[in-house]
Every structure is written in structure tokens, then in C-alpha cells.
């Protein structure tokens, strides 16, 4: 679910970034809009933490849709050795797409690794790299000692995602959360969930993989690399970003009492025992609308309405170089 607010939430490639004659060893991409302004408020702590950790860096602040994507793409092509993202999941989504656009190294992975100082609302990707809920100074210190790993990356609609793609209810929750201005943190998603449930009509979907097929009315289908969405909703708690598999959570249509009872279970990751839930792994997944309505999707919390009746979700294993804090 999207955690960015303001003009930064987009994957446009309109920006062309010039880094100057001296290519920095480390480029910090800071999104001042992340977490509804947390990026701007915590900027001093980010810079102080990096300096105290002994990390020499150049700083670039995003100014609009696609800027983080362009910065990451051009930095990788220019030979920057490391990126540090001070922002939320929407900023990371752009950076991942920029790194993939820059082309891969000889070993088939992105040209440079990236680390994260979490400043968003949900910070789901931060759970995977050892910096979740850490203050900027501590996250920076962990990045100074980070281990480089290689994560899988998903792809749908020609766009990459690093955490989760969803169809159905969760995409509508993203739409609702984008409209909520006065709340912050997980409260945004909780309110958006209950608002969505009031009018949501489960679509009839067909889900196919090599070893599974089902057609019916579904609350949603989540296709994940990470363990959670919205900061606190552990849809695929057993997911491993390095296992070369997509983790799928399919939830069939449920009534109000079951829905209310299921939300706390999803937050704990114990919903897999419910009859309405299927959890499984696959290298690729095809989702098709079976009711004549175009699919509504979200990729890492970014709403997508492509007007399509079918989408194929694929995985590219071990493509992303990431810095796991320690």
C-alpha cells in the first residue's frame, strides 16, 4: 500500500539527471514527501547519522514524479558504487525501476546496491533489510556495516515491484488511502480498509499458476516477494526475497463478521488457517478478470488501472543488489 504523499508517487522517466564531472562513491536519494513530510522533518538526522557513520556521500532530493527513478537510473549508468534511499516504499519502488532500466552487470544483477533509511508510512521493504522502525542515525550506522545480498524482483505490466503486487480489495484500499490527509502511519490503512469494505464488490477472478487454478469471487490476490503490506499486514509471512518464488495470498469473498475477525489475524500473519484463504508459491502467476471488468492493481502501493482483462506476473530471481543492515 502506498506510503508516499505529494507529487513524488509515479514512475515517469521525464527526469534526466546529471551527476557532474565527479561521480560520487555513495549517492543519497532523499524524498522530502515520504511519510507525509517525515523525509523533510528528519533530513537533519539522516545527514548527521550518515556523517557519524563515516559515510562520504552526495545528496539528491526528489522534486517530483519519477525523479527518484531518474536519479537511480543515471547514477547506476554513471558508475555510482552505492545508493542510499531515505524515503518510503514508493521511493524505493521508483529506485528499483530506475536500477533495472540502467541495465544489469555481468553477473546478471543491478549495477550498484542500495540501502534504506526508512522514512515512509508503511516501510514494508525495510523489514527485509534489517532497518525497520530504526531511527535514521541507527539505520545509517547499520548501513555502514551492511552486507550485500541479492533479492528477487517481480514484474507486471512492464513495471518492476520489490515487495508486492495486488489485485482487488488492496488496490481499492490504496485508492482510499491516497484520499486520506489527516491521519498518519498504520491508521491511514486501517481507516482505508474499513472505508473500502463499505462499498467494495469482490471481483470474479481467475488465478492460474503451473500447479494451481481457481476461478471465483475474491477479495483480493496478493503476489509477494516481501512479507507484508501497509506496514502491519502480514499477508505472506513466510515469503523469502531470495528464494526465487512468488508468494501468493488468495482470499475468497467473505462476509462482514468474517472480515472483521480476519483483520487482526492478517496483522499477526495467522490468517493462513482460514477456509477462505489460500497461500502458495509459484514462479509466475496469471490473473484474469472473469466478470468483464478491467483489473485494478497496485504495485508496491502504486495504483495502476491499465484497462486490461489479464495480467501476467513474473519473477526475475536475484536481480537486485541490496544492502542488509547489521
N, C-alpha and C positions, 0 to 999 in steps of 0.2 A: 504494500500500500504506500502511496506516495507520501513523502515527508517534507518535500520542498514546497515553499510558497513564494510567489513573486514570479518574475519573468524568466527564471533560470530553468524551468522544467520543460525541456524539449531536447530533441536530438538533432536539431538543424545543424547543417555544416556550413552555415553562412560565414562564420568567422575564419579568417586566415591569420595565423599567429606568427609573428616574427620574434625570435628569441634574442636577436642581436648577434654580434660577432663572437662573443664568448659563450659557449654552451655550458650551462651550469651542471654541476655533478648531480644536484638534487633540486627539483622544482616543486614548490608547494603550491597547490591549487586550492585556494580558499574561496568558499561560496558564502558571501555575507548574508544571503537569504535563507540559508539552511536552518531548519528548526524554527522557522518563523522569526528569524533575526538572531538566532543564537550564534551564527557564524560571525556576525558583526560584533556582538557583545563579547564574545570570547576570543576575538582576534589577538588582544594583548597576551593572553595566557598561552595561546598557540605559539606565538613568536618567541615568548620568553622560554617556554618549555623546550622548543627546538634548539635554541641557543644554549640553554643549560645542559642539554643532552649532547652538546658538541657537534651538532649537525649544521654544516655550512649549506646555505640554500639561497635560491632566488624565490621571490614571492610573486604570484599572479592571482588577482582576484577576479572572479567571474562577474560579468556585467550584463548578461542576457542569455536567452535561449541558445544552446549549442556552444557556448563559449568554452565550457569545460571539455567538451568533445574536441573542439579545435585545438585547444591547448595541449591535450594529451596526444592527439594525433601528430601534431607538428613537433612536439617535444621528443617523441619516440623516433621520428624520422631524423631529427637533428642530432641524436646521439645522447640525450639526457640519460643518465645512468639509473635514476630513481625518481619516482613521483610520490608525493605525499598528499593525500586528499583530505583537507579539513572541511568536512561537509557531511551531508547525509546520503541516503540511499539513492536519491535522484541524481546527485552529483556523481556518485560512483558509477551509476548506470551510464552516464554520458562518457566518463573517462574510459570505461571498458569498451564502449563502442569506438571511441577515438583510437585506443590502442589496437583494436582489431583492424580498423581502417588503415593504420600505419603499416600493416604488413607484419609477417612473422619472421622470427630469427631462423637461423639454420637448423635449429633443433625443433622447430615447429611451435614454439611458444612466442608470446609477445616480446617485443624487443627490450622492454625495461619493466622491472617490477613496480608495484605500487603498494603503499601502506595507507592506513586510515587513521585520522584523528576524528572520532565521531562527534558530530555537531548537529545531527538531524533529530527528527522526532521518533522514528522507529528504530533506526540504526541496526537493521537486521544483519547486514553484511558484517558489521563489527563483531557479531557473535562468532563468526567463523575465523577471525584473525586475531583473537586474544586481546581486544581493546574495548569490549562492550562495557558501557557505563563508567569508563575511566575518565577522570578529569584530563584536560588537554596536556598538562605538564607530565602526568604519569604515562599517558599514551605515547607522548613524544619520547620519553625515556625508554619505553619498551621497543619503539621502532628503531632506536639507536642500536639495540641488541637483537634485532629481528632476524628470523630465519626465513630464507626464501623458499617458497613452495610453489607448486603448480596446480591450479584449480581448473575444474571443468567449466565450460561456458555453454549456455543454451542459446538456441536461435529460433526465432519465429518471425514471420512477416519480413524477413530480410534484416531483422534487428536482433542484436545480442542481448541476453539478460544474464546477470550473475547470481541472482537469488531465486526469483520465482516468476512464472507466468500463470495467469489465471483467466478462466472464462466463467461468466455467470455472476453470482452474487458478489464476489470480491471485487470485480470490475465496477459494479454499481456502487459498492462501498467507497471505492476511490473517487467516483464522481461526487458522491455526497461529501466526503471528507474535504475535497477541494473547495467546497462551498462554505465550510465552517471556518470562521475567522476568530472567534473569541476564545476558543479553547486551545490547549497545548498538550503535547505528549500523547499517551495512550488514550486519554479522554476523548480526543478527536475521533479515534477509530471506534470506540465504544458507542459514542453518540451516532456516528455514521452508520454503524451496523444496525442499530435499532431503528433509525430513520429509514434505512433501505428496506428492512423487513416489512414495514407497514405497507409498501406498495409493490414490492418485488414479486414477479411471477416467474417461477423457475422455468428456464428454457428446456425444451426437449433436445437433448444432445446425443450424439453417437460418439463413443470413445473407443478407439482401436489401437492396439499395440500388437506386437508379434505373439504375445501369449494371453491377451485379454481383449474382450469385446463386450460392450454393453450399450444399449440404447434406452433412454427413458428421460423423465423429468428429473433434472438435477439442480441442486442448489448451486453447486459450482464444481469445477475441476481445476485443481491447482497442480501445476507441473513445476517441480522444485529442484534446485541444486542445494539451497540452504535449508535450515531447519524451521524458520519462522517467517511470519509476515506481520506488519503492523506493530512490531516491537514485542508483542506479548502473546501472539497466536501461533502455537507450535503445530502447524498443520502437518509437517513431515518431520517429526522429531528424530527419526533415525537417519536422516539424509547425511551423506558424506560428500563434500565437494570435490573429492579426489578419487571417487570410486568408478567413474566412467558410466554412471547410470543416472537417469532422471527418476526422481521420486514423485509418485502421483498420489494425490489425495482426492478421491471422488466422494462427494456427499450427495445422496439422493434427496428428493423432496421430503421435507419434514414439516410437521405442524408446529404451532406456536409453543405448546408445552415442551416438546422435544427440543425445539430450537433454544428456548431459554435454559433448559438443562444442559444443552451441549456446549454453550459458550464457555463456561468455566472448565469443562473438560478439554476443549481445544486449547485454552490458555495453559493448561498443565501438560498437554500432549498425550492425554489418556483417552482420546475420542476413538481410537482405532478399534475398540471393542464394541462400539455401537453397530447395530444391524444396518444402519443407513450409510455406513462408511466403508470404503474400500481403500486400502493402502497397498501399493505395489510399485515395483521398479521396472523400468524399460529403457532401452537406448533411444527410442523415439516414440512419439505419440501423435496420433491424428485425431483432431476434434472437429466434428461436423455438426452444423445446425440441422436438426430433423424436424423443425416446425416452420420453416420458411422465413425465419427472421435472421438477419445478418448477425454474426458473432460480435459481442462486445468483450474486449480483452484488456488486461493490464499486464505490463512487463515491468517488473521491479517498481510497481506503484505508479507507472505512467499509463494513463488511459489511452487505448487505441480502439478506434472504430473504423476498420478498413473496408467495411461494406462487403465482406466475404462470407461465404457459407461454410468454408472449410479452412482449417489451418493445420499445417504440419509442424510439429515441434521436434527439433533435433538437438543432439548434443555433440560438442566438439571437445573431446577429453584432453585435459592437461594443457590447455591453451594459455591460461592466464598466469603470469608470474605475479605472485602476491607476497607481501611481507607479513609474516605472522609474528606478532609481538611476543616478547618473552622477557 
